[in-house]
Amino acid sequence: MRHKKDGRQLNRNSSHRKSLMKNLTLSLFKHEQIETSLAKAKELRRTAEPLITLAKKDNLMRRRMAYSKIRDKQVVKKLFEDLGPRFKERNGGYLRILKNGYKSGDASPKAFVKLVS
């Protein structure tokens, strides 16, 4: 039984899942829009939205917490100087997930993940 075991496994071990979410988060914050599978997009919300909430107030402790999660100085700088102030008045719901057809190989659903403007 899987009682109280939340999150999607995505057919990966824990270290692979962690690096996958880190890389998807980096790409999302760099490009502000990515295309991925629907399951990965829904799981990405659990990683990316708390980081944007963290970036709403800019101080050293919060920057270090964000850096410990994503390990990229340019992205942390963009997160705190651009994305955090942009969502200052918004209480959550920073990402929009739009379904975008199916993959040709295995017919799994695709989705666009965008930052809400």
Short mmCIF file of the C-alpha atoms (twelve columns), coordinates in Angstrom:
data_MODEL
# 
_entry.id   MODEL 
# 
loop_
_atom_site.group_PDB 
_atom_site.id 
_atom_site.type_symbol 
_atom_site.label_atom_id 
_atom_site.label_alt_id 
_atom_site.label_comp_id 
_atom_site.label_asym_id 
_atom_site.label_seq_id 
_atom_site.Cartn_x 
_atom_site.Cartn_y 
_atom_site.Cartn_z 
_atom_site.pdbx_PDB_model_num 
ATOM 1   C CA . MET A 1   0.000  0.000  0.000   1 
ATOM 2   C CA . ARG A 2   1.195  3.527  -0.804  1 
ATOM 3   C CA . HIS A 3   -0.396 5.417  2.060   1 
ATOM 4   C CA . LYS A 4   1.078  8.919  2.548   1 
ATOM 5   C CA . LYS A 5   3.603  8.511  -0.273  1 
ATOM 6   C CA . ASP A 6   3.009  11.568 -2.417  1 
ATOM 7   C CA . GLY A 7   4.662  12.603 -5.660  1 
ATOM 8   C CA . ARG A 8   5.118  10.787 -8.945  1 
ATOM 9   C CA . GLN A 9   7.834  8.183  -9.405  1 
ATOM 10  C CA . LEU A 10  8.193  8.821  -13.177 1 
ATOM 11  C CA . ASN A 11  9.930  5.412  -13.578 1 
ATOM 12  C CA . ARG A 12  13.181 6.815  -12.134 1 
ATOM 13  C CA . ASN A 13  15.163 6.329  -8.975  1 
ATOM 14  C CA . SER A 14  15.270 9.154  -6.441  1 
ATOM 15  C CA . SER A 15  18.552 10.756 -7.535  1 
ATOM 16  C CA . HIS A 16  17.480 10.717 -11.200 1 
ATOM 17  C CA . ARG A 17  14.110 12.278 -10.272 1 
ATOM 18  C CA . LYS A 18  15.835 14.971 -8.235  1 
ATOM 19  C CA . SER A 19  18.197 15.948 -11.068 1 
ATOM 20  C CA . LEU A 20  15.345 15.821 -13.593 1 
ATOM 21  C CA . MET A 21  13.258 18.265 -11.542 1 
ATOM 22  C CA . LYS A 22  16.277 20.514 -11.015 1 
ATOM 23  C CA . ASN A 23  16.987 20.619 -14.757 1 
ATOM 24  C CA . LEU A 24  13.333 21.238 -15.658 1 
ATOM 25  C CA . THR A 25  13.190 24.056 -13.091 1 
ATOM 26  C CA . LEU A 26  16.368 25.629 -14.474 1 
ATOM 27  C CA . SER A 27  15.018 25.481 -18.031 1 
ATOM 28  C CA . LEU A 28  11.682 26.936 -16.975 1 
ATOM 29  C CA . PHE A 29  13.265 29.881 -15.165 1 
ATOM 30  C CA . LYS A 30  15.741 30.535 -18.009 1 
ATOM 31  C CA . HIS A 31  13.275 30.367 -20.897 1 
ATOM 32  C CA . GLU A 32  9.983  31.016 -19.045 1 
ATOM 33  C CA . GLN A 33  8.288  28.337 -21.173 1 
ATOM 34  C CA . ILE A 34  9.119  24.669 -21.770 1 
ATOM 35  C CA . GLU A 35  7.464  21.659 -23.373 1 
ATOM 36  C CA . THR A 36  7.486  18.344 -21.512 1 
ATOM 37  C CA . SER A 37  5.229  15.429 -20.660 1 
ATOM 38  C CA . LEU A 38  2.062  16.149 -18.702 1 
ATOM 39  C CA . ALA A 39  3.151  14.073 -15.683 1 
ATOM 40  C CA . LYS A 40  6.508  15.854 -15.474 1 
ATOM 41  C CA . ALA A 41  4.774  19.221 -15.830 1 
ATOM 42  C CA . LYS A 42  2.435  18.499 -12.935 1 
ATOM 43  C CA . GLU A 43  5.342  17.354 -10.776 1 
ATOM 44  C CA . LEU A 44  7.364  20.432 -11.776 1 
ATOM 45  C CA . ARG A 45  4.801  22.649 -10.049 1 
ATOM 46  C CA . ARG A 46  5.810  21.123 -6.707  1 
ATOM 47  C CA . THR A 47  9.427  22.206 -7.279  1 
ATOM 48  C CA . ALA A 48  9.168  25.540 -9.102  1 
ATOM 49  C CA . GLU A 49  6.321  27.315 -7.300  1 
ATOM 50  C CA . PRO A 50  7.912  27.230 -3.813  1 
ATOM 51  C CA . LEU A 51  11.080 28.766 -5.290  1 
ATOM 52  C CA . ILE A 52  9.092  31.660 -6.762  1 
ATOM 53  C CA . THR A 53  7.375  32.149 -3.404  1 
ATOM 54  C CA . LEU A 54  10.821 32.198 -1.784  1 
ATOM 55  C CA . ALA A 55  11.980 34.883 -4.248  1 
ATOM 56  C CA . LYS A 56  9.179  37.320 -3.398  1 
ATOM 57  C CA . LYS A 57  11.311 38.721 -0.557  1 
ATOM 58  C CA . ASP A 58  14.957 39.282 -1.399  1 
ATOM 59  C CA . ASN A 59  17.540 38.614 1.303   1 
ATOM 60  C CA . LEU A 60  20.734 36.608 1.625   1 
ATOM 61  C CA . MET A 61  19.213 33.661 3.478   1 
ATOM 62  C CA . ARG A 62  16.514 33.172 0.838   1 
ATOM 63  C CA . ARG A 63  19.055 33.449 -1.994  1 
ATOM 64  C CA . ARG A 64  21.185 30.778 -0.339  1 
ATOM 65  C CA . MET A 65  18.171 28.507 0.106   1 
ATOM 66  C CA . ALA A 66  17.282 28.901 -3.579  1 
ATOM 67  C CA . TYR A 67  20.900 28.323 -4.620  1 
ATOM 68  C CA . SER A 68  21.022 25.118 -2.583  1 
ATOM 69  C CA . LYS A 69  18.076 23.806 -4.615  1 
ATOM 70  C CA . ILE A 70  19.015 24.855 -8.168  1 
ATOM 71  C CA . ARG A 71  22.809 25.467 -8.060  1 
ATOM 72  C CA . ASP A 72  23.004 28.131 -10.789 1 
ATOM 73  C CA . LYS A 73  23.970 31.718 -9.923  1 
ATOM 74  C CA . GLN A 74  22.520 33.346 -13.040 1 
ATOM 75  C CA . VAL A 75  19.159 31.654 -12.572 1 
ATOM 76  C CA . VAL A 76  19.051 32.603 -8.870  1 
ATOM 77  C CA . LYS A 77  19.819 36.201 -9.844  1 
ATOM 78  C CA . LYS A 78  17.013 36.198 -12.431 1 
ATOM 79  C CA . LEU A 79  14.666 34.546 -9.941  1 
ATOM 80  C CA . PHE A 80  15.179 37.211 -7.284  1 
ATOM 81  C CA . GLU A 81  15.574 40.288 -9.494  1 
ATOM 82  C CA . ASP A 82  12.987 39.563 -12.197 1 
ATOM 83  C CA . LEU A 83  10.565 36.752 -11.349 1 
ATOM 84  C CA . GLY A 84  10.108 37.398 -7.614  1 
ATOM 85  C CA . PRO A 85  9.055  41.058 -7.990  1 
ATOM 86  C CA . ARG A 86  6.835  40.151 -10.958 1 
ATOM 87  C CA . PHE A 87  4.730  37.835 -8.761  1 
ATOM 88  C CA . LYS A 88  4.846  40.037 -5.645  1 
ATOM 89  C CA . GLU A 89  1.069  40.543 -5.491  1 
ATOM 90  C CA . ARG A 90  0.107  37.027 -6.600  1 
ATOM 91  C CA . ASN A 91  -0.719 34.352 -4.019  1 
ATOM 92  C CA . GLY A 92  0.402  31.166 -5.751  1 
ATOM 93  C CA . GLY A 93  -0.508 29.736 -9.141  1 
ATOM 94  C CA . TYR A 94  2.592  31.023 -10.922 1 
ATOM 95  C CA . LEU A 95  2.642  28.308 -13.608 1 
ATOM 96  C CA . ARG A 96  0.191  27.553 -16.381 1 
ATOM 97  C CA . ILE A 97  0.089  24.023 -17.801 1 
ATOM 98  C CA . LEU A 98  -1.449 23.741 -21.273 1 
ATOM 99  C CA . LYS A 99  -2.009 20.330 -22.845 1 
ATOM 100 C CA . ASN A 100 -0.373 20.008 -26.254 1 
ATOM 101 C CA . GLY A 101 -1.326 16.774 -27.992 1 
ATOM 102 C CA . TYR A 102 0.435  13.432 -27.741 1 
ATOM 103 C CA . LYS A 103 3.949  12.159 -28.441 1 
ATOM 104 C CA . SER A 104 4.234  10.160 -31.643 1 
ATOM 105 C CA . GLY A 105 6.329  7.368  -30.112 1 
ATOM 106 C CA . ASP A 106 4.290  6.228  -27.121 1 
ATOM 107 C CA . ALA A 107 1.195  8.465  -27.291 1 
ATOM 108 C CA . SER A 108 1.877  9.988  -23.874 1 
ATOM 109 C CA . PRO A 109 0.353  13.452 -23.360 1 
ATOM 110 C CA . LYS A 110 2.581  16.510 -23.867 1 
ATOM 111 C CA . ALA A 111 2.187  19.886 -22.189 1 
ATOM 112 C CA . PHE A 112 3.531  23.437 -22.281 1 
ATOM 113 C CA . VAL A 113 4.568  24.891 -18.931 1 
ATOM 114 C CA . LYS A 114 4.578  28.719 -18.872 1 
ATOM 115 C CA . LEU A 115 5.082  31.314 -16.216 1 
ATOM 116 C CA . VAL A 116 1.914  33.359 -15.806 1 
ATOM 117 C CA . SER A 117 2.454  36.919 -16.987 1 
# 
